Amino acid sequence: MDTKPLEIESESYIQHELLKFGFKVTKPTFDTDGADLLIIDDVQNKFTKFLKVQCKGRTLKSNGNHIEIPKEYVTENFVVFLYVRCENFESCLFSFFYQDIVQWNIRNNKYIFNFTFSKLTSQEIVKNKFRHETVKIIKEKLESSMIKKYTSLIIDEGFLNKAISKTIYIYNELYPHKTFDWPETDQVVLNILSMYDNFKSKKKSINCYSYSYCDDLEMPDFINCIKTLSTKDGVKGKIYYEKTDGFVYHEILEHLKRLINTENIILVADDVVYEDPLLKLKQKGIDVTLIMHSTDDGRQMFTKHKWGDVIFPVAQSIGLQPHEW
C-alpha cells in the first residue's frame, strides 16, 4: 500500500497544529538528519534555535503498525510526531521526544516503535498525545536547544562550468607550457569555502546544492547524487547534485526563498535574472555572498551584496599557486 498520501497528510496536519499554537515552522533546506520540519525560535535573528521534527503517518488496523527512526537522527532537539488514522476511533496525534525514543526497541541500528489500539490507549502512551502539556515541553526544549551555524552554498552549475572553461582558456594563454585539467566540482567547492565562507566555526555544518539542466531526469547518474566533503579544518559537509528539466534559476530562486536566516548563504551565479530577487532579499535583511565574475571579466549582474571573484577558487583548483593568479 502506498503510504505517501498519508505521509503528506500527516505533515500538513502537524504543521497546522504547531502553527495553531504559535510556533514558527519552516521546511528545512539543509541536511538536518531526518527532519521534515523545523520549529524555529526567531526568524529575525541571524542565528536561531531550532528543533528537528520528523513526521510519521500511519493507518491503524487490527494487527497494529510500527515506525522506524535511524539512531543517528535522534538527538536532544529531535521530535517525532506520529499521526495515526484509525478505523474505530478518530485520528490522533502523538509526540515523542528524545527521552521517549531511546526507550524503544532497537533493530538494524534503528529505533522501532510498535503499536496497537490497546497500546495507544494505554496509560503509558496516552501521555504522549499532543496536548497543551506538549506545547509547554516544546517551548522548553526550544529554549534550551543549541544554536548551530550552517553554510549553504548554492551553485548554478551552468555558470560554474562556463567559469571553469574561461579560467582554463585565460591561463592557457598566460602559461602555454602548462596543461590544465578540468577540476572536480568538490575541489572547486572547497576552494570557494576556503576563500569566501564567513563562518569560521569548526562546529558548523556545510551543505552545497549544485543545480543544472538535464533533459533526461531518468538517467541513473542523476538520481540521488550526493557527495561528502571535508574542509582542511575538518568541517564536514555534503554536495547535492540537483537536476531540472526547466529553468535552473527558477529552482535556485525557490531554494533561496525557503532558506531561514540562520545560514551563511553563498551563491555561485552571474546572470541578470538573479538581480531583482537578490535585491528584495537584501531589503529583507538577508545577506548573500555572490561568487561571480569581476567587472573586467564580464560580470552580468550588479549588486549591493558582498561578492567574490569566481576565477580565484577555480584557478587554485586547476593547480595554480596564488602568485600565478
C-alpha positions in Angstrom: 0.0 0.0 0.0 1.3 3.4 -0.9 1.7 5.4 2.3 2.9 8.6 0.6 -0.5 10.4 0.6 -0.9 9.7 4.4 2.7 11.0 5.0 1.8 14.2 3.1 -1.5 14.5 5.1 0.3 13.9 8.4 3.0 16.6 7.7 0.4 19.1 6.7 -1.7 18.3 9.8 1.3 18.5 12.2 2.5 21.8 10.7 -1.1 23.2 11.1 -1.2 22.1 14.8 2.2 23.7 15.5 1.3 27.0 13.8 -2.0 27.0 15.7 -0.1 27.1 19.0 2.1 30.0 17.8 5.2 28.1 16.8 7.3 29.3 13.8 7.6 26.4 11.4 9.6 26.0 8.2 10.8 23.3 5.8 14.5 22.6 6.1 16.8 23.3 3.1 19.9 21.9 4.6 20.8 18.5 5.8 19.1 18.1 9.2 19.3 14.4 9.8 15.8 13.3 9.0 13.9 16.5 9.7 10.7 17.1 7.7 10.0 20.4 9.5 11.9 22.8 11.7 10.4 24.6 14.7 12.5 27.8 14.9 12.9 30.3 17.7 13.1 33.7 15.9 13.3 34.3 12.1 14.6 37.8 12.7 17.8 36.6 14.4 20.8 35.8 12.3 21.3 32.7 14.4 18.2 30.9 15.8 17.5 27.9 18.0 15.5 25.1 16.3 14.0 21.7 16.9 14.0 19.0 14.2 10.6 17.4 13.5 10.1 14.1 11.8 6.5 13.5 10.7 5.1 10.0 10.5 1.6 9.0 9.3 0.2 5.5 9.8 -3.1 3.8 9.5 -4.0 1.6 12.5 -5.7 -1.7 11.7 -6.4 -4.8 13.8 -2.8 -6.1 13.6 -1.3 -2.7 14.6 1.6 -0.9 12.9 5.1 0.5 13.6 7.5 3.3 12.8 11.3 3.3 12.5 13.8 6.1 13.2 17.6 5.8 12.4 19.6 6.1 15.6 21.8 8.8 14.2 18.8 11.1 13.8 17.9 11.0 17.5 19.4 14.0 19.4 18.2 16.2 22.2 16.5 18.6 19.8 14.7 15.8 17.8 10.9 15.3 18.0 8.8 12.6 16.3 5.2 13.3 15.6 3.0 10.3 14.8 -0.3 10.9 13.1 -2.5 7.8 13.4 -5.6 7.4 11.3 -7.7 4.7 13.0 -10.6 2.6 11.8 -12.5 2.6 15.1 -11.8 5.9 16.6 -10.9 9.4 15.4 -7.4 10.2 14.2 -4.8 11.1 16.9 -1.5 12.9 17.1 1.3 11.7 19.3 4.6 13.3 20.1 7.8 11.6 21.2 10.9 13.3 22.5 14.5 12.1 22.9 13.8 10.5 26.3 10.8 8.6 24.9 12.5 7.4 21.7 15.6 6.0 23.4 13.3 3.6 25.3 12.1 1.9 22.1 13.4 -1.4 20.8 16.5 -1.3 18.5 16.9 -3.3 15.4 19.4 -2.7 12.5 20.6 0.5 14.1 17.1 1.9 14.2 14.6 2.7 17.0 11.4 0.7 16.4 8.0 1.7 17.9 5.4 -1.0 17.5 1.8 0.0 18.4 -1.7 -1.4 18.6 -5.1 0.1 19.5 -4.7 -1.1 23.1 -1.2 0.3 23.4 -2.1 3.8 22.1 -5.0 3.9 24.6 -2.8 2.7 27.5 -1.7 5.0 30.3 1.9 4.6 29.1 1.3 6.2 25.7 -1.7 8.5 26.4 0.7 10.9 28.0 2.3 11.3 24.5 -0.8 12.6 22.9 -0.4 16.1 21.5 -1.9 18.5 24.1 -1.2 21.7 25.9 1.4 20.0 28.1 3.2 19.0 24.8 3.3 22.7 23.8 5.0 23.6 27.1 7.6 20.8 26.6 8.4 22.0 23.0 8.8 25.6 24.2 11.2 24.4 27.0 13.2 22.3 24.6 13.4 25.1 22.0 14.7 27.5 24.7 17.4 25.1 25.8 18.5 23.9 22.3 21.9 24.7 21.0 22.4 27.2 18.2 24.3 25.7 15.3 25.7 27.6 12.3 25.2 26.4 8.7 26.8 27.4 5.5 24.7 26.9 2.4 26.5 27.0 -0.9 24.2 27.2 -4.0 25.7 26.7 -7.4 24.3 27.5 -10.9 26.3 24.7 -12.5 26.0 26.0 -16.0 27.6 29.3 -14.9 30.3 27.5 -12.9 31.2 25.3 -15.9 31.5 28.4 -18.1 33.7 30.0 -15.5 36.0 26.9 -15.4 36.2 26.9 -19.2 37.0 30.6 -19.2 39.6 30.3 -16.5 41.4 27.4 -18.3 41.4 29.5 -21.5 42.8 32.6 -19.8 45.7 30.7 -18.1 46.4 28.6 -21.2 47.2 31.9 -22.8 49.3 33.1 -19.9 51.1 29.8 -19.4 51.2 28.0 -22.7 53.8 25.5 -21.4 51.3 24.2 -18.7 48.4 21.7 -19.1 45.3 22.3 -17.1 42.8 19.6 -16.5 39.1 20.1 -15.7 38.8 20.2 -11.9 36.4 18.2 -9.8 33.4 20.2 -8.5 34.1 19.2 -4.9 37.6 20.7 -5.1 36.2 24.0 -6.5 33.6 24.0 -3.7 36.3 23.5 -1.0 38.3 26.4 -2.5 35.2 28.7 -2.6 34.5 27.8 1.0 38.2 28.5 2.0 38.1 31.9 0.4 34.6 33.2 0.9 32.9 31.4 3.8 32.4 34.0 6.6 31.6 31.3 9.2 34.9 30.1 10.6 33.4 27.9 13.3 34.5 24.3 13.3 31.1 23.3 14.8 29.1 24.4 11.8 27.6 22.3 9.0 28.1 22.8 5.3 25.5 21.9 2.6 26.1 22.5 -1.1 23.4 22.4 -3.8 24.5 22.3 -7.4 21.7 22.9 -9.9 21.9 22.0 -13.6 19.7 21.4 -16.6 19.0 17.9 -17.7 16.5 16.8 -20.4 16.5 13.2 -19.2 15.9 13.1 -15.4 15.6 9.3 -15.5 19.3 8.8 -16.2 20.7 6.7 -13.3 23.7 9.0 -12.7 21.3 11.9 -11.9 19.3 10.1 -9.2 20.3 10.7 -5.5 23.7 12.0 -6.5 25.3 13.1 -3.2 29.0 13.6 -2.3 30.5 14.2 1.1 33.3 16.6 1.7 35.6 17.8 4.4 37.4 21.1 4.7 41.0 21.4 5.7 39.7 22.4 9.2 37.8 19.1 9.4 34.3 20.6 8.9 32.0 18.0 7.3 29.6 18.7 4.5 27.6 17.3 1.6 27.1 18.2 -2.0 23.7 17.6 -3.5 23.5 17.5 -7.3 20.0 18.7 -8.3 18.9 18.2 -11.9 15.9 20.0 -13.5 14.4 19.9 -17.0 13.2 23.5 -16.5 15.0 26.8 -15.9 17.8 26.4 -13.4 17.3 29.9 -12.0 13.7 29.1 -11.0 15.0 26.2 -8.8 17.7 28.3 -7.3 15.3 31.2 -6.5 12.8 28.8 -4.9 15.6 27.4 -2.8 16.6 30.9 -1.7 13.0 31.6 -0.7 13.0 28.6 1.6 16.1 29.5 3.5 15.7 30.7 7.0 18.0 33.4 8.2 20.2 31.1 10.3 22.6 30.5 7.4 25.6 31.9 5.7 24.4 31.8 2.1 26.8 31.7 -0.8 25.5 31.8 -4.3 27.7 30.9 -7.3 25.9 32.6 -10.3 26.2 35.5 -12.6 23.0 36.3 -14.5 20.9 39.5 -14.6 17.8 37.3 -13.9 19.0 37.0 -10.2 19.5 40.7 -9.7 16.0 41.8 -8.7 15.2 38.8 -6.4 18.5 39.2 -4.6 17.8 42.9 -4.1 14.5 42.0 -2.5 16.3 39.6 -0.2 18.8 42.3 0.7 15.9 44.6 1.6 14.5 41.9 4.0 17.9 41.8 5.7 19.0 38.5 4.1 22.6 38.7 3.1 24.0 36.5 0.3 27.7 36.3 -0.7 27.8 36.2 -4.5 30.6 34.4 -6.3 30.7 35.7 -9.9 33.0 37.4 -12.5 34.8 40.6 -11.7 33.8 43.6 -13.8 36.8 43.2 -16.1 35.9 39.5 -16.8 32.3 40.3 -18.0 30.1 40.4 -14.9 26.5 40.3 -15.8 25.0 41.4 -12.5 25.5 44.3 -10.2 24.5 44.1 -6.6 24.8 45.5 -3.1 25.6 42.1 -1.7 29.1 41.1 -0.9 30.8 39.3 -3.7 34.0 37.4 -4.7 35.7 36.6 -8.0 35.0 33.1 -9.2 38.3 33.0 -11.1 40.4 32.6 -8.0 39.0 29.4 -6.5 38.8 27.9 -10.0 42.5 28.8 -10.7 43.5 27.2 -7.5 41.5 24.0 -8.4 43.4 23.6 -11.7 46.8 23.7 -9.9 47.9 27.4 -9.9 49.6 29.0 -7.0 48.3 32.3 -5.6 51.2 34.3 -7.1 50.2 32.9 -10.5 46.6 34.2 -10.5 
